[in-house]
């Protein structure tokens, strides 16, 4: 495939991933309405996704990561993705889907700060400006949010922080770790983590067929396809262009929440969301110029 062909394919993969991720808050609300609690939802999500990924891995004739790559993916699944997912889904119990999605998108600013503190990457003036814009956007979103309790805001921001650490860890994958293999181990490790949580706190499955349908959609669309598409796109276009493309996700979530859940989209919320997305674009644009 030509370079241009890889770029186009990579962009389409990331766009598809973003749309898949954007539907997660909607399906989660449907699952909650059917009586599912957070640990059960995440156990069902990751266990079914892991089964699907192992089937795909074996069908492709691939082997799971080894050595350093295996340790990294296990940690990313058991601690990183499991922790981010718990924070995200808990936030949805105390705040609207649109608010939680926008809070999650403070992660580019957090990544920039952690890169500076942990890896000693220099922060340029443009990056500092972008961080300020993202934080200002968060203040607008949080300060005027009538559909989010403080606990929901806390867990939304915690999800962004954990996801930032997850991204920084994933950026240091060994070259031989494929998207399919990494997704398989990450979902499997997260499934084991939540199997332990459910064993301690009880199993509360959906009480309706619609609830089971929402769980299936979260597993297939929002987990397997979303993660796999993102890693496939990341492999083709790199983290900078992937981050630019993925900014469509919160926009899709807010639109879907308004259309399907009847959530209000206020002018202040739109402005705050625009500032957050603008900060992401600034950071990504500078990276493209390096």
Secondary structure as the mmCIF struct_conf table of DSSP 4:
data_model
#
loop_
_struct_conf.conf_type_id
_struct_conf.id
_struct_conf.beg_label_comp_id
_struct_conf.beg_label_asym_id
_struct_conf.beg_label_seq_id
_struct_conf.end_label_comp_id
_struct_conf.end_label_asym_id
_struct_conf.end_label_seq_id
HELX_RH_AL_P HELX_RH_AL_P1 UNK A 3 UNK A 22
TURN_TY1_P TURN_TY1_P1 UNK A 23 UNK A 23
HELX_RH_AL_P HELX_RH_AL_P2 UNK A 24 UNK A 33
TURN_TY1_P TURN_TY1_P2 UNK A 34 UNK A 35
HELX_RH_AL_P HELX_RH_AL_P3 UNK A 38 UNK A 59
TURN_TY1_P TURN_TY1_P3 UNK A 60 UNK A 61
HELX_RH_AL_P HELX_RH_AL_P4 UNK A 67 UNK A 75
HELX_RH_PI_P HELX_RH_PI_P1 UNK A 76 UNK A 81
HELX_RH_AL_P HELX_RH_AL_P5 UNK A 82 UNK A 94
STRN STRN1 UNK A 95 UNK A 95
HELX_RH_AL_P HELX_RH_AL_P6 UNK A 97 UNK A 104
TURN_TY1_P TURN_TY1_P4 UNK A 105 UNK A 106
HELX_RH_AL_P HELX_RH_AL_P7 UNK A 107 UNK A 119
HELX_LH_PP_P HELX_LH_PP_P1 UNK A 121 UNK A 124
HELX_RH_AL_P HELX_RH_AL_P8 UNK A 125 UNK A 143
TURN_TY1_P TURN_TY1_P5 UNK A 144 UNK A 144
BEND BEND1 UNK A 146 UNK A 147
STRN STRN2 UNK A 148 UNK A 148
HELX_RH_AL_P HELX_RH_AL_P9 UNK A 150 UNK A 170
TURN_TY1_P TURN_TY1_P6 UNK A 171 UNK A 172
TURN_TY1_P TURN_TY1_P7 UNK A 175 UNK A 176
HELX_RH_AL_P HELX_RH_AL_P10 UNK A 179 UNK A 201
BEND BEND2 UNK A 207 UNK A 208
HELX_RH_AL_P HELX_RH_AL_P11 UNK A 209 UNK A 219
HELX_RH_PI_P HELX_RH_PI_P2 UNK A 220 UNK A 225
HELX_RH_AL_P HELX_RH_AL_P12 UNK A 226 UNK A 245
TURN_TY1_P TURN_TY1_P8 UNK A 246 UNK A 247
HELX_RH_AL_P HELX_RH_AL_P13 UNK A 248 UNK A 260
BEND BEND3 UNK A 261 UNK A 261
HELX_RH_AL_P HELX_RH_AL_P14 UNK A 267 UNK A 289
#
